[in-house]
């Protein structure tokens, strides 16, 4: 369990966007309501050059959230000590307001598979993931946030609901949660439950950040709807409705617009951030 | 029933394998379309990373051919690190022995150049050498001095005109490639890597400098290729592009 006094400053309860280099100048000239930026940790693990220079400039004007996509916290092997060391180095010089990772695995043996792969919710998984979160928080000296995945299939062996599984991880490790409402909508549609029931069972008090993003629509072998987490367009209306639903429970919170593929021009992305700002403006202070 | 990550991974990169047991739709039925989402995500992510990392190779081959090559390469050589900025280090060697493209013999060296540009982009920042320190040296001392190259500096040897090929495929109005051997130096004056064509003598000099030889030994290596070798233009280029960081004189 992490010592709570190590907890760093939190992200502002305002809109943020996933940072893309093509928006560097726009963000400084016309940020609109955007108060913070999220970066993918692994993209800044080179030795220097423009990525580092841009981050050094941006951290003067924006709070920064470091979002890892490569730690493989759900992996069945031990965490890669080299990668943990690189994360520690990044977090030490950048001093971000938040560090988050995913409830997923992406590394197997020496291979990195560059996707967030799913986990069965069992006692064995719970023990392993809790140990990994403990290790991350100990090495980084800070509380981390864990993000709920987008699921396309179920494991026959699962014995926990995802919400109970997350709540138990919070209880065991003291970690916080990153609630991705797009992922909730995707998983609920794909696995046939209502997203509202998921939020009603979710440990809202542990939320340190919320994600909204876009998805694509497909069908499975039997013609059932299959939503794909693409981060390549505006968030869908039901996802914005879920954001309102979540914010009603949490009060004002940091809300991130994720748009990683077919990245649009700045006015289009900023319009999504302004929509998040409106959602936040209509939430009674917590 | 448990579905191990080893089983999941094996089926992920081999579409001929059956979907692992224990993965279902919400009604508990087996599903291949759902597993295919993960298969597709991984393959598309790796192909996209290679497209981003090797734009000239992609242009030379065309999108369809490049994607076929990338798919074969990705299945045989998945990334070995979460640092996707380095993905594809094995592609030149893969191309060296890739029979279907053996008739385009310069492809592996073009891939090496694109990797060198990427390495330069992410290399560490260093303060450049004040050239006055070189100018202040006595000529005898100068010839025994070692030059320290910035980590941004990359040297790609080739017997193909890879600089011309790179330029022809990235710049409008670039002349057609000539039939000459073209080693390439990559520098990064600020943030943008820039390739420069070298003569064989210049490449031999730079190789010796990179191996920490004193200037005199490096000049010997160059004159073995070209008795008329003139150090001036390359040294000027290195200084102008912040490619030197320090010097060691014999008395250091």
HADDOCK unambig.tbl for C-alpha pairs under 7 A between the chains (distance, minus, plus):
assign (segid A and resid 42 and name CA) (segid B and resid 82 and name CA) 6.75 0.50 0.50
assign (segid A and resid 42 and name CA) (segid B and resid 83 and name CA) 5.63 0.50 0.50
assign (segid A and resid 46 and name CA) (segid B and resid 122 and name CA) 5.12 0.50 0.50
assign (segid A and resid 46 and name CA) (segid B and resid 123 and name CA) 6.80 0.50 0.50
assign (segid A and resid 47 and name CA) (segid B and resid 122 and name CA) 5.69 0.50 0.50
assign (segid A and resid 47 and name CA) (segid B and resid 123 and name CA) 5.08 0.50 0.50
assign (segid A and resid 47 and name CA) (segid B and resid 124 and name CA) 4.42 0.50 0.50
assign (segid A and resid 48 and name CA) (segid B and resid 122 and name CA) 5.38 0.50 0.50
assign (segid A and resid 48 and name CA) (segid B and resid 123 and name CA) 5.36 0.50 0.50
assign (segid A and resid 48 and name CA) (segid B and resid 124 and name CA) 4.26 0.50 0.50
assign (segid A and resid 48 and name CA) (segid B and resid 125 and name CA) 5.44 0.50 0.50
assign (segid A and resid 49 and name CA) (segid B and resid 121 and name CA) 5.93 0.50 0.50
assign (segid A and resid 49 and name CA) (segid B and resid 122 and name CA) 5.34 0.50 0.50
assign (segid A and resid 49 and name CA) (segid B and resid 123 and name CA) 6.24 0.50 0.50
assign (segid A and resid 49 and name CA) (segid B and resid 124 and name CA) 6.44 0.50 0.50
assign (segid A and resid 49 and name CA) (segid B and resid 125 and name CA) 6.13 0.50 0.50
assign (segid A and resid 49 and name CA) (segid B and resid 191 and name CA) 5.55 0.50 0.50
assign (segid A and resid 50 and name CA) (segid B and resid 191 and name CA) 5.32 0.50 0.50
assign (segid A and resid 70 and name CA) (segid B and resid 82 and name CA) 5.17 0.50 0.50
assign (segid A and resid 110 and name CA) (segid B and resid 80 and name CA) 5.49 0.50 0.50
assign (segid A and resid 111 and name CA) (segid B and resid 78 and name CA) 6.22 0.50 0.50
assign (segid A and resid 111 and name CA) (segid B and resid 79 and name CA) 5.74 0.50 0.50
assign (segid A and resid 111 and name CA) (segid B and resid 80 and name CA) 4.57 0.50 0.50
assign (segid A and resid 111 and name CA) (segid B and resid 81 and name CA) 6.83 0.50 0.50
assign (segid A and resid 112 and name CA) (segid B and resid 78 and name CA) 6.80 0.50 0.50
assign (segid A and resid 112 and name CA) (segid B and resid 79 and name CA) 5.16 0.50 0.50
assign (segid A and resid 112 and name CA) (segid B and resid 80 and name CA) 5.38 0.50 0.50
assign (segid A and resid 112 and name CA) (segid B and resid 81 and name CA) 5.57 0.50 0.50
assign (segid A and resid 112 and name CA) (segid B and resid 82 and name CA) 5.74 0.50 0.50
assign (segid A and resid 113 and name CA) (segid B and resid 42 and name CA) 6.33 0.50 0.50
assign (segid A and resid 113 and name CA) (segid B and resid 78 and name CA) 6.79 0.50 0.50
assign (segid A and resid 113 and name CA) (segid B and resid 79 and name CA) 6.75 0.50 0.50
assign (segid A and resid 114 and name CA) (segid B and resid 42 and name CA) 6.11 0.50 0.50
assign (segid A and resid 114 and name CA) (segid B and resid 45 and name CA) 6.63 0.50 0.50
assign (segid A and resid 115 and name CA) (segid B and resid 41 and name CA) 6.65 0.50 0.50
assign (segid A and resid 115 and name CA) (segid B and resid 42 and name CA) 5.73 0.50 0.50
assign (segid A and resid 152 and name CA) (segid B and resid 34 and name CA) 5.59 0.50 0.50
assign (segid A and resid 153 and name CA) (segid B and resid 23 and name CA) 6.41 0.50 0.50
assign (segid A and resid 153 and name CA) (segid B and resid 24 and name CA) 5.69 0.50 0.50
assign (segid A and resid 153 and name CA) (segid B and resid 25 and name CA) 5.42 0.50 0.50
assign (segid A and resid 153 and name CA) (segid B and resid 34 and name CA) 5.99 0.50 0.50
assign (segid A and resid 154 and name CA) (segid B and resid 23 and name CA) 5.70 0.50 0.50
assign (segid A and resid 154 and name CA) (segid B and resid 24 and name CA) 5.17 0.50 0.50
assign (segid A and resid 154 and name CA) (segid B and resid 25 and name CA) 5.96 0.50 0.50
assign (segid A and resid 154 and name CA) (segid B and resid 26 and name CA) 6.43 0.50 0.50
assign (segid A and resid 155 and name CA) (segid B and resid 22 and name CA) 5.70 0.50 0.50
assign (segid A and resid 155 and name CA) (segid B and resid 23 and name CA) 4.86 0.50 0.50
assign (segid A and resid 155 and name CA) (segid B and resid 24 and name CA) 6.26 0.50 0.50
assign (segid A and resid 156 and name CA) (segid B and resid 22 and name CA) 5.00 0.50 0.50
assign (segid A and resid 156 and name CA) (segid B and resid 23 and name CA) 6.16 0.50 0.50
assign (segid A and resid 156 and name CA) (segid B and resid 24 and name CA) 6.71 0.50 0.50
assign (segid A and resid 157 and name CA) (segid B and resid 1 and name CA) 5.91 0.50 0.50
assign (segid A and resid 157 and name CA) (segid B and resid 2 and name CA) 5.95 0.50 0.50
assign (segid A and resid 157 and name CA) (segid B and resid 22 and name CA) 6.97 0.50 0.50
assign (segid A and resid 191 and name CA) (segid B and resid 25 and name CA) 6.81 0.50 0.50
assign (segid A and resid 191 and name CA) (segid B and resid 26 and name CA) 4.88 0.50 0.50
assign (segid A and resid 192 and name CA) (segid B and resid 26 and name CA) 6.22 0.50 0.50
assign (segid A and resid 220 and name CA) (segid B and resid 33 and name CA) 5.28 0.50 0.50
assign (segid A and resid 220 and name CA) (segid B and resid 34 and name CA) 6.20 0.50 0.50
assign (segid A and resid 221 and name CA) (segid B and resid 31 and name CA) 6.57 0.50 0.50
assign (segid A and resid 221 and name CA) (segid B and resid 32 and name CA) 6.93 0.50 0.50
assign (segid A and resid 221 and name CA) (segid B and resid 33 and name CA) 5.55 0.50 0.50
